[in-house]
Amino acid sequence: MLVRDMFTCARCKRIIIGKGQAVADHIVPHRGNERMFWDERNLQCLCAECHDSAKQAEDKRKAPA
Ligand SMILES: [Zn+2]
């Protein structure tokens, strides 16, 4: 999956350089569903920065103000 996307971040389109900087992100949360977890169409490559900010935004949405 990461190879297919050529280590380009799906969000900022930046080429991801460096070990541990590419993150496989689930477009739709798999919620423990194995089929969703392994579905390539449900995966995108993000840089660690975008992944963190995306997840942080999600957490903020979920958390009560
Ligand atoms: Zn990015």
N, CA, C, O and the ligand as a Tripos MOL2 file, in Angstrom:
@<TRIPOS>MOLECULE
protein
  261   259    66     0     0
PROTEIN
NO_CHARGES

@<TRIPOS>ATOM
      1 N           0.8470   -1.2040    0.0000 N.3       1 MET1
      2 CA          0.0000    0.0000    0.0000 C.3       1 MET1
      3 C           0.8750    1.2430    0.0000 C.2       1 MET1
      4 O           0.6780    2.1530   -0.8060 O.2       1 MET1
      5 N           1.8360    1.2740    0.9050 N.am      2 LEU2
      6 CA          2.7270    2.4290    0.9830 C.3       2 LEU2
      7 C           3.5720    2.5370   -0.2810 C.2       2 LEU2
      8 O           3.9100    3.6360   -0.7210 O.2       2 LEU2
      9 N           3.9060    1.4000   -0.8530 N.am      3 VAL3
     10 CA          4.7020    1.4060   -2.0750 C.3       3 VAL3
     11 C           3.8500    1.9010   -3.2390 C.2       3 VAL3
     12 O           4.3140    2.6720   -4.0790 O.2       3 VAL3
     13 N           2.5910    1.4470   -3.2780 N.am      4 ARG4
     14 CA          1.6860    1.8660   -4.3430 C.3       4 ARG4
     15 C           1.5420    3.3820   -4.3510 C.2       4 ARG4
     16 O           1.4920    3.9980   -5.4160 O.2       4 ARG4
     17 N           1.4760    3.9760   -3.1820 N.am      5 ASP5
     18 CA          1.3120    5.4220   -3.0860 C.3       5 ASP5
     19 C           2.6410    6.1620   -3.1870 C.2       5 ASP5
     20 O           2.6810    7.3880   -3.0910 O.2       5 ASP5
     21 N           3.7050    5.4320   -3.3760 N.am      6 MET6
     22 CA          5.0290    6.0340   -3.5640 C.3       6 MET6
     23 C           5.4200    6.9350   -2.3980 C.2       6 MET6
     24 O           6.1590    7.9050   -2.5720 O.2       6 MET6
     25 N           4.9290    6.6140   -1.2360 N.am      7 PHE7
     26 CA          5.2740    7.3850   -0.0340 C.3       7 PHE7
     27 C           4.9510    8.8640   -0.1920 C.2       7 PHE7
     28 O           5.6870    9.7340    0.2740 O.2       7 PHE7
     29 N           3.8400    9.1250   -0.8570 N.am      8 THR8
     30 CA          3.3620   10.5010   -0.9590 C.3       8 THR8
     31 C           2.1790   10.6760   -0.0150 C.2       8 THR8
     32 O           1.2540    9.8640   -0.0060 O.2       8 THR8
     33 N           2.2160   11.7130    0.7550 N.am      9 CYS9
     34 CA          1.1400   11.9530    1.7020 C.3       9 CYS9
     35 C          -0.1550   12.2630    0.9580 C.2       9 CYS9
     36 O          -0.1660   13.1220    0.0770 O.2       9 CYS9
     37 N          -1.2480   11.5750    1.2990 N.am     10 ALA10
     38 CA         -2.5220   11.7570    0.6080 C.3      10 ALA10
     39 C          -3.1210   13.1280    0.9170 C.2      10 ALA10
     40 O          -4.0030   13.5950    0.1970 O.2      10 ALA10
     41 N          -2.6580   13.7620    1.9630 N.am     11 ARG11
     42 CA         -3.2330   15.0500    2.3680 C.3      11 ARG11
     43 C          -2.4320   16.2250    1.8340 C.2      11 ARG11
     44 O          -2.9670   17.0750    1.1230 O.2      11 ARG11
     45 N          -1.1690   16.2750    2.1690 N.am     12 CYS12
     46 CA         -0.3750   17.4500    1.7790 C.3      12 CYS12
     47 C           0.4380   17.1760    0.5190 C.2      12 CYS12
     48 O           1.1370   18.0630    0.0300 O.2      12 CYS12
     49 N           0.3520   15.9470   -0.0160 N.am     13 LYS13
     50 CA          1.0160   15.5580   -1.2670 C.3      13 LYS13
     51 C           2.5370   15.6850   -1.1920 C.2      13 LYS13
     52 O           3.2180   15.7550   -2.2150 O.2      13 LYS13
     53 N           3.0360   15.7130   -0.0060 N.am     14 ARG14
     54 CA          4.4650   15.8130    0.1840 C.3      14 ARG14
     55 C           5.0720   14.4140    0.0750 C.2      14 ARG14
     56 O           4.4620   13.4360    0.5060 O.2      14 ARG14
     57 N           6.2480   14.3220   -0.4870 N.am     15 ILE15
     58 CA          6.9530   13.0510   -0.5060 C.3      15 ILE15
     59 C           7.4640   12.7860    0.9040 C.2      15 ILE15
     60 O           8.1160   13.6340    1.5140 O.2      15 ILE15
     61 N           7.1640   11.6250    1.3970 N.am     16 ILE16
     62 CA          7.5330   11.3130    2.7730 C.3      16 ILE16
     63 C           8.9240   10.6920    2.8020 C.2      16 ILE16
     64 O           9.1710    9.6380    2.2170 O.2      16 ILE16
     65 N           9.8030   11.3620    3.4840 N.am     17 ILE17
     66 CA         11.1790   10.8940    3.5740 C.3      17 ILE17
     67 C          11.4800   10.5370    5.0260 C.2      17 ILE17
     68 O          11.1230   11.2670    5.9510 O.2      17 ILE17
     69 N          12.1340    9.4180    5.1990 N.am     18 GLY18
     70 CA         12.5600    9.0480    6.5370 C.3      18 GLY18
     71 C          11.7410    7.9200    7.1100 C.2      18 GLY18
     72 O          10.5350    7.8290    6.8790 O.2      18 GLY18
     73 N          12.3850    7.0850    7.8370 N.am     19 LYS19
     74 CA         11.7380    5.9400    8.4690 C.3      19 LYS19
     75 C          10.7530    6.4210    9.5250 C.2      19 LYS19
     76 O          11.0300    7.3650   10.2650 O.2      19 LYS19
     77 N           9.6150    5.7690    9.5840 N.am     20 GLY20
     78 CA          8.6450    6.0900   10.6170 C.3      20 GLY20
     79 C           7.8490    7.3460   10.3130 C.2      20 GLY20
     80 O           7.0480    7.7870   11.1380 O.2      20 GLY20
     81 N           8.0610    7.9310    9.1290 N.am     21 GLN21
     82 CA          7.3360    9.1550    8.7770 C.3      21 GLN21
     83 C           6.0990    8.8490    7.9460 C.2      21 GLN21
     84 O           5.1940    9.6770    7.8470 O.2      21 GLN21
     85 N           6.0570    7.6590    7.3470 N.am     22 ALA22
     86 CA          4.8880    7.2740    6.5650 C.3      22 ALA22
     87 C           3.9400    6.4770    7.4560 C.2      22 ALA22
     88 O           4.3480    5.5240    8.1190 O.2      22 ALA22
     89 N           2.6830    6.8760    7.4630 N.am     23 VAL23
     90 CA          1.6970    6.2170    8.3050 C.3      23 VAL23
     91 C           0.5690    5.6930    7.4230 C.2      23 VAL23
     92 O           0.0360    6.4280    6.5930 O.2      23 VAL23
     93 N           0.2070    4.4260    7.6010 N.am     24 ALA24
     94 CA         -0.9490    3.8720    6.9040 C.3      24 ALA24
     95 C          -2.1870    4.2600    7.6970 C.2      24 ALA24
     96 O          -2.3660    3.8630    8.8480 O.2      24 ALA24
     97 N          -3.0350    5.0470    7.0480 N.am     25 ASP25
     98 CA         -4.2040    5.5700    7.7460 C.3      25 ASP25
     99 C          -5.4690    4.9430    7.1770 C.2      25 ASP25
    100 O          -5.5730    4.7460    5.9660 O.2      25 ASP25
    101 N          -6.4200    4.6320    8.0300 N.am     26 HIS26
    102 CA         -7.6970    4.1010    7.5810 C.3      26 HIS26
    103 C          -8.6410    5.2590    7.2720 C.2      26 HIS26
    104 O          -8.9090    6.1020    8.1280 O.2      26 HIS26
    105 N          -9.1350    5.2890    6.0530 N.am     27 ILE27
    106 CA        -10.0340    6.3580    5.6290 C.3      27 ILE27
    107 C         -11.3260    6.2610    6.4430 C.2      27 ILE27
    108 O         -11.7940    7.2470    7.0110 O.2      27 ILE27
    109 N         -11.8840    5.0660    6.4860 N.am     28 VAL28
    110 CA        -13.0410    4.8080    7.3410 C.3      28 VAL28
    111 C         -12.5410    4.0300    8.5470 C.2      28 VAL28
    112 O         -11.8920    2.9970    8.3790 O.2      28 VAL28
    113 N         -12.8190    4.4890    9.7390 N.am     29 PRO29
    114 CA        -12.3340    3.7780   10.9280 C.3      29 PRO29
    115 C         -12.7590    2.3160   10.9030 C.2      29 PRO29
    116 O         -13.9260    2.0050   10.6650 O.2      29 PRO29
    117 N         -11.8030    1.4190   11.1510 N.am     30 HIS30
    118 CA        -12.1120   -0.0060   11.0150 C.3      30 HIS30
    119 C         -12.8730   -0.5490   12.2260 C.2      30 HIS30
    120 O         -13.5720   -1.5580   12.1330 O.2      30 HIS30
    121 N         -12.7280    0.1240   13.3390 N.am     31 ARG31
    122 CA        -13.4400   -0.2580   14.5660 C.3      31 ARG31
    123 C         -13.3350   -1.7560   14.8490 C.2      31 ARG31
    124 O         -14.3080   -2.4050   15.2340 O.2      31 ARG31
    125 N         -12.1400   -2.2780   14.6490 N.am     32 GLY32
    126 CA        -11.8940   -3.6820   14.9830 C.3      32 GLY32
    127 C         -12.3550   -4.6610   13.9230 C.2      32 GLY32
    128 O         -12.2060   -5.8720   14.0850 O.2      32 GLY32
    129 N         -12.9250   -4.1350   12.8190 N.am     33 ASN33
    130 CA        -13.3810   -4.9930   11.7300 C.3      33 ASN33
    131 C         -12.1920   -5.3900   10.8590 C.2      33 ASN33
    132 O         -11.5630   -4.5350   10.2350 O.2      33 ASN33
    133 N         -11.8830   -6.6920   10.8180 N.am     34 GLU34
    134 CA        -10.6800   -7.1520   10.1230 C.3      34 GLU34
    135 C         -10.7390   -6.8690    8.6300 C.2      34 GLU34
    136 O          -9.7190   -6.5310    8.0280 O.2      34 GLU34
    137 N         -11.9050   -6.9990    8.0280 N.am     35 ARG35
    138 CA        -12.0430   -6.7520    6.5940 C.3      35 ARG35
    139 C         -11.7170   -5.2990    6.2680 C.2      35 ARG35
    140 O         -11.0140   -5.0110    5.3000 O.2      35 ARG35
    141 N         -12.2290   -4.4060    7.0740 N.am     36 MET36
    142 CA        -11.9560   -2.9810    6.8910 C.3      36 MET36
    143 C         -10.4780   -2.6920    7.1230 C.2      36 MET36
    144 O          -9.8650   -1.8740    6.4380 O.2      36 MET36
    145 N          -9.9290   -3.3910    8.1100 N.am     37 PHE37
    146 CA         -8.5360   -3.1450    8.4850 C.3      37 PHE37
    147 C          -7.5950   -3.4650    7.3420 C.2      37 PHE37
    148 O          -6.6330   -2.7330    7.1090 O.2      37 PHE37
    149 N          -7.8570   -4.5450    6.6270 N.am     38 TRP38
    150 CA         -6.9420   -4.9880    5.5780 C.3      38 TRP38
    151 C          -7.3390   -4.5140    4.1840 C.2      38 TRP38
    152 O          -6.6160   -4.7790    3.2240 O.2      38 TRP38
    153 N          -8.4530   -3.8270    4.0500 N.am     39 ASP39
    154 CA         -8.9180   -3.3900    2.7410 C.3      39 ASP39
    155 C          -8.0370   -2.2480    2.2290 C.2      39 ASP39
    156 O          -7.9890   -1.1690    2.8200 O.2      39 ASP39
    157 N          -7.3440   -2.5100    1.1200 N.am     40 GLU40
    158 CA         -6.4190   -1.5050    0.5710 C.3      40 GLU40
    159 C          -7.1370   -0.2260    0.1720 C.2      40 GLU40
    160 O          -6.5720    0.8650    0.2580 O.2      40 GLU40
    161 N          -8.3910   -0.3660   -0.2660 N.am     41 ARG41
    162 CA         -9.1390    0.8170   -0.7010 C.3      41 ARG41
    163 C          -9.4800    1.7090    0.4920 C.2      41 ARG41
    164 O          -9.8420    2.8750    0.3360 O.2      41 ARG41
    165 N          -9.3560    1.1330    1.6740 N.am     42 ASN42
    166 CA         -9.6610    1.8960    2.8780 C.3      42 ASN42
    167 C          -8.3930    2.4660    3.5170 C.2      42 ASN42
    168 O          -8.4230    3.0170    4.6180 O.2      42 ASN42
    169 N          -7.2900    2.3180    2.8000 N.am     43 LEU43
    170 CA         -6.0290    2.7970    3.3590 C.3      43 LEU43
    171 C          -5.4820    3.9550    2.5340 C.2      43 LEU43
    172 O          -5.6160    3.9810    1.3100 O.2      43 LEU43
    173 N          -4.8750    4.8960    3.2100 N.am     44 GLN44
    174 CA         -4.1670    5.9530    2.5210 C.3      44 GLN44
    175 C          -2.8510    6.1850    3.2520 C.2      44 GLN44
    176 O          -2.7040    5.8980    4.4400 O.2      44 GLN44
    177 N          -1.9110    6.7150    2.4930 N.am     45 CYS45
    178 CA         -0.6040    6.9830    3.0600 C.3      45 CYS45
    179 C          -0.5450    8.4400    3.5120 C.2      45 CYS45
    180 O          -0.7920    9.3560    2.7270 O.2      45 CYS45
    181 N          -0.2230    8.6380    4.7580 N.am     46 LEU46
    182 CA         -0.1020    9.9910    5.2880 C.3      46 LEU46
    183 C           1.2820   10.1740    5.8930 C.2      46 LEU46
    184 O           1.8980    9.2120    6.3520 O.2      46 LEU46
    185 N           1.7640   11.3980    5.8920 N.am     47 CYS47
    186 CA          2.9650   11.6740    6.6550 C.3      47 CYS47
    187 C           2.5660   11.7580    8.1320 C.2      47 CYS47
    188 O           1.4070   11.9990    8.4700 O.2      47 CYS47
    189 N           3.5350   11.5580    8.9750 N.am     48 ALA48
    190 CA          3.2440   11.5080   10.4160 C.3      48 ALA48
    191 C           2.5620   12.7990   10.8680 C.2      48 ALA48
    192 O           1.6880   12.7790   11.7340 O.2      48 ALA48
    193 N           2.9670   13.9080   10.2780 N.am     49 GLU49
    194 CA          2.4250   15.2050   10.6670 C.3      49 GLU49
    195 C           0.9200   15.2860   10.3850 C.2      49 GLU49
    196 O           0.1320   15.6520   11.2580 O.2      49 GLU49
    197 N           0.5350   14.9360    9.1440 N.am     50 CYS50
    198 CA         -0.8770   14.9870    8.7630 C.3      50 CYS50
    199 C          -1.6710   13.9580    9.5590 C.2      50 CYS50
    200 O          -2.7990   14.2220    9.9760 O.2      50 CYS50
    201 N          -1.0860   12.8030    9.7630 N.am     51 HIS51
    202 CA         -1.7810   11.7580   10.5000 C.3      51 HIS51
    203 C          -2.0870   12.2440   11.9080 C.2      51 HIS51
    204 O          -3.2000   12.0680   12.4040 O.2      51 HIS51
    205 N          -1.1110   12.8470   12.5440 N.am     52 ASP52
    206 CA         -1.2980   13.3280   13.9100 C.3      52 ASP52
    207 C          -2.3550   14.4220   13.9680 C.2      52 ASP52
    208 O          -3.2120   14.4140   14.8520 O.2      52 ASP52
    209 N          -2.2980   15.3510   13.0400 N.am     53 SER53
    210 CA         -3.2540   16.4550   13.0910 C.3      53 SER53
    211 C          -4.6560   15.9540   12.7620 C.2      53 SER53
    212 O          -5.6340   16.4430   13.3280 O.2      53 SER53
    213 N          -4.7650   14.9850   11.8530 N.am     54 ALA54
    214 CA         -6.0700   14.4330   11.5160 C.3      54 ALA54
    215 C          -6.6680   13.7280   12.7140 C.2      54 ALA54
    216 O          -7.8520   13.8760   13.0150 O.2      54 ALA54
    217 N          -5.8310   12.9560   13.3950 N.am     55 LYS55
    218 CA         -6.3280   12.2070   14.5380 C.3      55 LYS55
    219 C          -6.6610   13.1400   15.6910 C.2      55 LYS55
    220 O          -7.5970   12.8930   16.4500 O.2      55 LYS55
    221 N          -5.8960   14.2020   15.8150 N.am     56 GLN56
    222 CA         -6.1630   15.1630   16.8770 C.3      56 GLN56
    223 C          -7.4870   15.8740   16.6300 C.2      56 GLN56
    224 O          -8.2580   16.1120   17.5590 O.2      56 GLN56
    225 N          -7.7430   16.2100   15.3620 N.am     57 ALA57
    226 CA         -8.9920   16.8670   15.0240 C.3      57 ALA57
    227 C         -10.1650   15.9370   15.3300 C.2      57 ALA57
    228 O         -11.2050   16.3780   15.8190 O.2      57 ALA57
    229 N          -9.9890   14.6550   15.0390 N.am     58 GLU58
    230 CA        -11.0420   13.6830   15.3170 C.3      58 GLU58
    231 C         -11.3050   13.6060   16.8160 C.2      58 GLU58
    232 O         -12.4540   13.5640   17.2570 O.2      58 GLU58
    233 N         -10.2410   13.5880   17.5790 N.am     59 ASP59
    234 CA        -10.3800   13.4980   19.0270 C.3      59 ASP59
    235 C         -11.1370   14.7020   19.5620 C.2      59 ASP59
    236 O         -11.9550   14.5930   20.4750 O.2      59 ASP59
    237 N         -10.8400   15.8550   18.9690 N.am     60 LYS60
    238 CA        -11.4860   17.0840   19.4230 C.3      60 LYS60
    239 C         -12.9910   17.0240   19.1330 C.2      60 LYS60
    240 O         -13.8160   17.4860   19.9220 O.2      60 LYS60
    241 N         -13.3280   16.4250   17.9420 N.am     61 ARG61
    242 CA        -14.7440   16.3220   17.5840 C.3      61 ARG61
    243 C         -15.4880   15.4270   18.5610 C.2      61 ARG61
    244 O         -16.6260   15.6940   18.9460 O.2      61 ARG61
    245 N         -14.8070   14.3550   18.9480 N.am     62 LYS62
    246 CA        -15.4480   13.3660   19.8040 C.3      62 LYS62
    247 C         -15.5840   13.8710   21.2420 C.2      62 LYS62
    248 O         -16.5870   13.6330   21.9140 O.2      62 LYS62
    249 N         -14.5440   14.5740   21.6870 N.am     63 ALA63
    250 CA        -14.5330   14.9870   23.0850 C.3      63 ALA63
    251 C         -15.5490   16.0950   23.3290 C.2      63 ALA63
    252 O         -15.6850   17.0090   22.5150 O.2      63 ALA63
    253 N         -16.2430   16.0160   24.4210 N.am     64 PRO64
    254 CA        -17.1740   17.0980   24.7560 C.3      64 PRO64
    255 C         -16.4200   18.3830   25.0530 C.2      64 PRO64
    256 O         -15.3570   18.3450   25.6720 O.2      64 PRO64
    257 N         -16.9440   19.5010   24.6300 N.am     65 ALA65
    258 CA        -16.2380   20.7800   24.7750 C.3      65 ALA65
    259 C         -16.0690   21.1690   26.2440 C.2      65 ALA65
    260 O         -15.4970   22.2170   26.5430 O.2      65 ALA65
    261 ZN          1.1310   15.2030    5.0000 Zn       66 ZN66
@<TRIPOS>BOND
     1     1     2 1
     2     2     3 1
     3     3     4 2
     4     3     5 am
     5     5     6 1
     6     6     7 1
     7     7     8 2
     8     7     9 am
     9     9    10 1
    10    10    11 1
    11    11    12 2
    12    11    13 am
    13    13    14 1
    14    14    15 1
    15    15    16 2
    16    15    17 am
    17    17    18 1
    18    18    19 1
    19    19    20 2
    20    19    21 am
    21    21    22 1
    22    22    23 1
    23    23    24 2
    24    23    25 am
    25    25    26 1
    26    26    27 1
    27    27    28 2
    28    27    29 am
    29    29    30 1
    30    30    31 1
    31    31    32 2
    32    31    33 am
    33    33    34 1
    34    34    35 1
    35    35    36 2
    36    35    37 am
    37    37    38 1
    38    38    39 1
    39    39    40 2
    40    39    41 am
    41    41    42 1
    42    42    43 1
    43    43    44 2
    44    43    45 am
    45    45    46 1
    46    46    47 1
    47    47    48 2
    48    47    49 am
    49    49    50 1
    50    50    51 1
    51    51    52 2
    52    51    53 am
    53    53    54 1
    54    54    55 1
    55    55    56 2
    56    55    57 am
    57    57    58 1
    58    58    59 1
    59    59    60 2
    60    59    61 am
    61    61    62 1
    62    62    63 1
    63    63    64 2
    64    63    65 am
    65    65    66 1
    66    66    67 1
    67    67    68 2
    68    67    69 am
    69    69    70 1
    70    70    71 1
    71    71    72 2
    72    71    73 am
    73    73    74 1
    74    74    75 1
    75    75    76 2
    76    75    77 am
    77    77    78 1
    78    78    79 1
    79    79    80 2
    80    79    81 am
    81    81    82 1
    82    82    83 1
    83    83    84 2
    84    83    85 am
    85    85    86 1
    86    86    87 1
    87    87    88 2
    88    87    89 am
    89    89    90 1
    90    90    91 1
    91    91    92 2
    92    91    93 am
    93    93    94 1
    94    94    95 1
    95    95    96 2
    96    95    97 am
    97    97    98 1
    98    98    99 1
    99    99   100 2
   100    99   101 am
   101   101   102 1
   102   102   103 1
   103   103   104 2
   104   103   105 am
   105   105   106 1
   106   106   107 1
   107   107   108 2
   108   107   109 am
   109   109   110 1
   110   110   111 1
   111   111   112 2
   112   111   113 am
   113   113   114 1
   114   114   115 1
   115   115   116 2
   116   115   117 am
   117   117   118 1
   118   118   119 1
   119   119   120 2
   120   119   121 am
   121   121   122 1
   122   122   123 1
   123   123   124 2
   124   123   125 am
   125   125   126 1
   126   126   127 1
   127   127   128 2
   128   127   129 am
   129   129   130 1
   130   130   131 1
   131   131   132 2
   132   131   133 am
   133   133   134 1
   134   134   135 1
   135   135   136 2
   136   135   137 am
   137   137   138 1
   138   138   139 1
   139   139   140 2
   140   139   141 am
   141   141   142 1
   142   142   143 1
   143   143   144 2
   144   143   145 am
   145   145   146 1
   146   146   147 1
   147   147   148 2
   148   147   149 am
   149   149   150 1
   150   150   151 1
   151   151   152 2
   152   151   153 am
   153   153   154 1
   154   154   155 1
   155   155   156 2
   156   155   157 am
   157   157   158 1
   158   158   159 1
   159   159   160 2
   160   159   161 am
   161   161   162 1
   162   162   163 1
   163   163   164 2
   164   163   165 am
   165   165   166 1
   166   166   167 1
   167   167   168 2
   168   167   169 am
   169   169   170 1
   170   170   171 1
   171   171   172 2
   172   171   173 am
   173   173   174 1
   174   174   175 1
   175   175   176 2
   176   175   177 am
   177   177   178 1
   178   178   179 1
   179   179   180 2
   180   179   181 am
   181   181   182 1
   182   182   183 1
   183   183   184 2
   184   183   185 am
   185   185   186 1
   186   186   187 1
   187   187   188 2
   188   187   189 am
   189   189   190 1
   190   190   191 1
   191   191   192 2
   192   191   193 am
   193   193   194 1
   194   194   195 1
   195   195   196 2
   196   195   197 am
   197   197   198 1
   198   198   199 1
   199   199   200 2
   200   199   201 am
   201   201   202 1
   202   202   203 1
   203   203   204 2
   204   203   205 am
   205   205   206 1
   206   206   207 1
   207   207   208 2
   208   207   209 am
   209   209   210 1
   210   210   211 1
   211   211   212 2
   212   211   213 am
   213   213   214 1
   214   214   215 1
   215   215   216 2
   216   215   217 am
   217   217   218 1
   218   218   219 1
   219   219   220 2
   220   219   221 am
   221   221   222 1
   222   222   223 1
   223   223   224 2
   224   223   225 am
   225   225   226 1
   226   226   227 1
   227   227   228 2
   228   227   229 am
   229   229   230 1
   230   230   231 1
   231   231   232 2
   232   231   233 am
   233   233   234 1
   234   234   235 1
   235   235   236 2
   236   235   237 am
   237   237   238 1
   238   238   239 1
   239   239   240 2
   240   239   241 am
   241   241   242 1
   242   242   243 1
   243   243   244 2
   244   243   245 am
   245   245   246 1
   246   246   247 1
   247   247   248 2
   248   247   249 am
   249   249   250 1
   250   250   251 1
   251   251   252 2
   252   251   253 am
   253   253   254 1
   254   254   255 1
   255   255   256 2
   256   255   257 am
   257   257   258 1
   258   258   259 1
   259   259   260 2
@<TRIPOS>SUBSTRUCTURE
     1 MET1         2 RESIDUE 1 A MET
     2 LEU2         6 RESIDUE 1 A LEU
     3 VAL3        10 RESIDUE 1 A VAL
     4 ARG4        14 RESIDUE 1 A ARG
     5 ASP5        18 RESIDUE 1 A ASP
     6 MET6        22 RESIDUE 1 A MET
     7 PHE7        26 RESIDUE 1 A PHE
     8 THR8        30 RESIDUE 1 A THR
     9 CYS9        34 RESIDUE 1 A CYS
    10 ALA10       38 RESIDUE 1 A ALA
    11 ARG11       42 RESIDUE 1 A ARG
    12 CYS12       46 RESIDUE 1 A CYS
    13 LYS13       50 RESIDUE 1 A LYS
    14 ARG14       54 RESIDUE 1 A ARG
    15 ILE15       58 RESIDUE 1 A ILE
    16 ILE16       62 RESIDUE 1 A ILE
    17 ILE17       66 RESIDUE 1 A ILE
    18 GLY18       70 RESIDUE 1 A GLY
    19 LYS19       74 RESIDUE 1 A LYS
    20 GLY20       78 RESIDUE 1 A GLY
    21 GLN21       82 RESIDUE 1 A GLN
    22 ALA22       86 RESIDUE 1 A ALA
    23 VAL23       90 RESIDUE 1 A VAL
    24 ALA24       94 RESIDUE 1 A ALA
    25 ASP25       98 RESIDUE 1 A ASP
    26 HIS26      102 RESIDUE 1 A HIS
    27 ILE27      106 RESIDUE 1 A ILE
    28 VAL28      110 RESIDUE 1 A VAL
    29 PRO29      114 RESIDUE 1 A PRO
    30 HIS30      118 RESIDUE 1 A HIS
    31 ARG31      122 RESIDUE 1 A ARG
    32 GLY32      126 RESIDUE 1 A GLY
    33 ASN33      130 RESIDUE 1 A ASN
    34 GLU34      134 RESIDUE 1 A GLU
    35 ARG35      138 RESIDUE 1 A ARG
    36 MET36      142 RESIDUE 1 A MET
    37 PHE37      146 RESIDUE 1 A PHE
    38 TRP38      150 RESIDUE 1 A TRP
    39 ASP39      154 RESIDUE 1 A ASP
    40 GLU40      158 RESIDUE 1 A GLU
    41 ARG41      162 RESIDUE 1 A ARG
    42 ASN42      166 RESIDUE 1 A ASN
    43 LEU43      170 RESIDUE 1 A LEU
    44 GLN44      174 RESIDUE 1 A GLN
    45 CYS45      178 RESIDUE 1 A CYS
    46 LEU46      182 RESIDUE 1 A LEU
    47 CYS47      186 RESIDUE 1 A CYS
    48 ALA48      190 RESIDUE 1 A ALA
    49 GLU49      194 RESIDUE 1 A GLU
    50 CYS50      198 RESIDUE 1 A CYS
    51 HIS51      202 RESIDUE 1 A HIS
    52 ASP52      206 RESIDUE 1 A ASP
    53 SER53      210 RESIDUE 1 A SER
    54 ALA54      214 RESIDUE 1 A ALA
    55 LYS55      218 RESIDUE 1 A LYS
    56 GLN56      222 RESIDUE 1 A GLN
    57 ALA57      226 RESIDUE 1 A ALA
    58 GLU58      230 RESIDUE 1 A GLU
    59 ASP59      234 RESIDUE 1 A ASP
    60 LYS60      238 RESIDUE 1 A LYS
    61 ARG61      242 RESIDUE 1 A ARG
    62 LYS62      246 RESIDUE 1 A LYS
    63 ALA63      250 RESIDUE 1 A ALA
    64 PRO64      254 RESIDUE 1 A PRO
    65 ALA65      258 RESIDUE 1 A ALA
    66 ZN66       261 GROUP 0 **** ****
